[in-house]
């Protein structure tokens, strides 16, 4: 594996993103986030070394023009683990029910999202935003989905493994509210306008959640709604229930996203080799 891109730690005690440079001219950037308690280098090395397609090729082999970027979360006290300090993108009180005491998540969601969105903006100065892939595993998938919902333009694609959607019930309620606001006196009301109104609501909710400034009126053009999404989940995942992934898929589709959902037989809380890696590579080739 090529060596990581050198970078200094700066003033933070947090390491810089573990970065693998492309082996061909730089055309794409993959920003992939680790799960609870891990770090960018550990997750990145393992994914790129063990995440092999059925043809024997790694993701680096499949996408030689891609820069792979694996940031590390800040160490935070964990409500779910007796206040122990863990690397986590945001605090969470219960893995069984991520919506439990959701207020504990807000500070980390806001802080982490600024870093992730900043990295995306940085990469967009080198490659088109349509060639940027965002995603992650478990909590890395969760924070990435929040960032996606808050964006003011699409990116090339999203890949999530064994994750969930934070504040999923609240976002789902926005889609229900949108249905209830149908004007009975105007049966020919524009479905396009209805879609734009819902997108605007969801973007506003996500940006408020992440403590970001409000953009202009969100539409299909100046939101991430056109970004294709892949979500994969093991059907015997005992850490993040498959139903949480299914709920995320259902809600994102209700918002208007194009979501490809895959479950993997006899797979726990990790990615399925080679099946899921095959599906990820095919998704990226087709969509991005």
C-alpha positions in Angstrom: 0.0 0.0 0.0 1.4 3.5 -0.8 2.4 5.5 2.2 0.1 8.1 3.8 0.3 11.7 2.8 2.6 13.6 5.2 0.8 16.1 7.4 1.5 17.8 10.7 -0.8 17.5 13.7 -1.0 21.2 14.3 -2.4 22.5 17.6 -4.9 19.6 18.0 -4.0 16.4 19.8 -6.0 14.6 17.1 -4.0 13.1 14.3 -4.5 14.4 10.7 -6.5 12.3 8.3 -4.8 9.1 7.2 -4.5 9.7 3.5 -3.5 7.4 0.6 -2.6 9.2 -2.6 -3.8 8.0 -6.0 -1.5 5.8 -8.1 -2.8 7.5 -11.3 -3.8 11.1 -12.1 -6.1 12.3 -9.4 -9.7 12.1 -10.5 -11.7 11.2 -7.4 -11.6 11.7 -3.7 -13.1 9.2 -1.2 -13.8 10.5 2.3 -14.6 7.5 4.6 -15.2 7.6 8.3 -14.5 5.0 11.0 -16.8 3.7 13.7 -17.0 4.2 17.4 -13.6 3.6 19.2 -11.6 3.2 16.0 -9.4 5.7 14.1 -8.7 6.8 10.6 -5.5 4.8 10.0 -6.8 1.6 11.6 -10.0 1.7 9.6 -8.4 2.9 6.4 -5.6 0.3 6.4 -8.0 -2.5 7.1 -10.6 -1.5 4.5 -8.0 -1.0 1.8 -6.1 -4.2 2.7 -9.0 -6.6 3.4 -11.8 -5.0 1.4 -11.2 -7.1 -1.7 -13.6 -7.7 -4.6 -14.3 -11.2 -5.9 -11.8 -10.5 -8.7 -9.0 -10.1 -6.1 -8.8 -6.4 -6.6 -8.8 -3.8 -3.7 -10.7 -0.5 -3.9 -7.3 1.1 -4.7 -6.9 -1.3 -7.6 -10.4 -0.6 -8.8 -10.0 3.2 -8.5 -6.4 4.1 -9.1 -7.2 7.8 -9.6 -8.8 8.1 -6.1 -7.4 9.8 -3.1 -8.6 7.9 0.0 -9.0 10.1 3.1 -9.7 8.6 6.5 -10.1 11.3 9.3 -10.0 10.4 13.0 -12.7 11.5 15.4 -12.0 13.4 18.5 -11.8 11.6 21.8 -15.0 12.3 23.8 -16.6 11.0 26.9 -19.1 8.3 26.1 -22.5 8.1 27.8 -23.0 4.6 26.5 -19.7 3.4 28.0 -19.7 4.8 31.6 -18.2 8.1 30.6 -15.0 6.5 29.2 -13.1 8.6 26.6 -13.4 7.1 23.2 -12.8 8.3 19.6 -16.3 9.1 18.5 -17.8 11.6 16.1 -20.5 12.4 18.6 -21.7 11.1 22.0 -24.4 8.5 22.1 -26.3 7.2 25.1 -27.5 3.9 23.6 -26.4 1.8 20.5 -29.6 -0.2 20.8 -31.7 2.9 20.5 -29.6 5.8 19.0 -32.6 8.2 19.6 -32.3 7.8 23.4 -31.2 11.0 25.0 -30.5 12.5 21.6 -29.5 15.8 23.1 -26.1 14.3 24.1 -25.3 14.0 20.4 -25.7 17.7 19.4 -22.3 19.1 20.4 -20.3 16.3 18.6 -22.5 16.4 15.5 -21.9 20.1 15.1 -18.2 20.0 15.7 -17.5 16.9 13.6 -19.7 18.1 10.7 -17.6 21.2 10.4 -14.5 19.2 10.0 -16.0 16.8 7.4 -17.6 19.5 5.3 -14.4 21.4 5.4 -12.5 18.3 4.0 -15.1 18.0 1.3 -14.7 21.7 0.3 -10.9 21.2 0.4 -11.1 18.2 -2.0 -13.5 20.1 -4.3 -10.7 22.5 -5.1 -8.9 19.6 -6.7 -11.6 17.4 -8.2 -15.2 18.1 -9.2 -17.7 17.7 -6.4 -19.4 15.1 -8.6 -16.2 13.0 -8.2 -16.3 13.1 -4.4 -17.5 10.0 -2.5 -18.5 10.4 1.2 -19.4 7.6 3.6 -18.3 5.4 6.5 -19.0 2.5 8.8 -21.3 2.5 11.7 -21.1 5.9 13.5 -19.0 7.1 10.6 -22.0 6.3 8.3 -24.3 8.2 10.8 -22.3 11.4 10.9 -21.7 11.3 7.2 -25.5 11.1 6.5 -26.1 14.2 8.6 -23.5 16.0 6.6 -25.1 14.9 3.3 -28.5 16.1 4.4 -27.0 19.6 5.2 -25.1 20.1 2.0 -25.9 22.9 -0.5 -25.0 20.8 -3.6 -24.8 17.2 -4.7 -21.6 15.1 -4.6 -20.8 12.0 -6.6 -22.1 9.4 -4.2 -22.5 8.1 -0.6 -21.6 4.7 0.7 -22.7 3.6 4.1 -22.0 0.4 5.9 -23.7 -1.0 9.1 -25.0 2.5 10.0 -28.1 4.5 11.0 -29.6 7.9 10.5 -29.4 10.2 13.5 -32.7 11.9 14.4 -34.4 9.5 11.9 -37.8 9.8 13.5 -37.7 13.6 13.4 -36.8 13.6 9.7 -39.4 11.0 9.0 -42.0 13.2 10.7 -41.0 16.0 8.3 -42.0 13.8 5.3 -45.3 13.0 7.0 -46.0 16.6 7.7 -45.4 17.4 4.1 -48.1 14.9 3.1 -50.5 16.3 5.6 -50.1 19.8 4.1 -51.7 18.9 0.9 -54.2 21.6 -0.2 -57.5 19.9 -0.8 -58.7 22.9 -2.9 -55.9 22.4 -5.4 -55.7 18.7 -6.5 -53.4 19.7 -9.3 -50.7 21.2 -7.0 -47.2 20.8 -8.5 -45.5 17.6 -7.2 -42.2 19.3 -8.1 -43.0 22.1 -5.8 -44.0 19.6 -3.0 -40.6 17.9 -3.5 -38.7 21.2 -3.3 -40.6 22.2 -0.1 -39.8 18.9 1.6 -36.1 19.1 0.6 -36.0 22.6 2.0 -37.5 21.5 5.3 -35.0 18.6 5.6 -32.0 20.7 4.7 -33.1 23.4 7.2 -33.5 20.8 9.9 -30.1 19.2 9.2 -28.3 22.5 9.2 -30.0 23.6 12.4 -29.0 20.2 13.9 -25.4 20.8 12.9 -25.5 24.5 13.9 -24.7 25.7 10.4 -25.8 28.9 8.8 -29.0 28.7 6.8 -28.4 28.6 3.0 -30.8 30.0 0.4 -33.9 28.1 -0.5 -32.9 24.5 -0.9 -33.9 22.8 -4.2 -32.8 19.8 -6.1 -29.9 21.8 -7.5 -28.6 23.5 -4.3 -29.0 20.5 -2.0 -27.5 17.0 -2.0 -30.8 15.3 -3.0 -29.4 14.2 -6.3 -26.6 12.3 -4.6 -27.0 8.5 -5.0 -26.8 6.5 -1.8 -25.6 2.9 -1.1 -26.5 1.4 2.3 -25.3 -2.1 3.2 -26.0 -4.0 6.5 -25.3 -7.5 7.8 -28.5 -9.3 8.7 -27.0 -10.6 12.0 -25.5 -7.3 13.1 -25.7 -7.4 16.9 -24.3 -3.8 17.5 -26.4 -1.7 15.1 -29.6 -3.5 14.3 -30.4 -4.1 10.6 -33.8 -2.4 11.3 -32.0 0.9 12.0 -30.4 0.7 8.5 -33.7 -0.1 7.0 -35.3 2.8 8.8 -32.6 5.1 7.4 -33.2 3.8 3.9 -36.9 4.2 4.1 -36.6 7.8 5.4 -34.0 8.9 2.9 -36.2 7.5 0.1 -39.2 9.4 1.5 -37.1 12.6 1.4 -36.4 11.9 -2.3 -33.0 10.3 -2.4 -32.2 7.4 -4.7 -31.1 4.7 -2.2 -29.7 1.3 -3.0 -30.2 -1.0 0.0 -28.4 -4.3 0.4 -28.4 -6.8 3.3 -25.8 -9.5 3.7 -26.6 -13.0 5.0 -24.7 -14.2 8.1 -22.8 -10.9 8.3 -22.3 -9.1 11.6 -21.2 -5.6 12.3 -18.7 -5.2 9.5 -18.6 -5.3 5.7 -19.1 -8.5 3.8 -16.1 -9.7 1.8 -16.2 -9.9 -1.1 -20.0 -9.4 -1.7 -20.3 -5.9 -0.2 -17.0 -4.7 -1.7 -18.2 -5.9 -5.1 -21.5 -4.0 -4.6 -19.7 -0.8 -3.5 -17.3 -0.9 -6.4 -20.2 -1.5 -8.9 -22.2 1.3 -7.3 -19.4 3.8 -7.6 -18.6 2.9 -11.2 -22.2 3.2 -12.2 -23.3 6.2 -10.2 -20.1 8.3 -9.9 
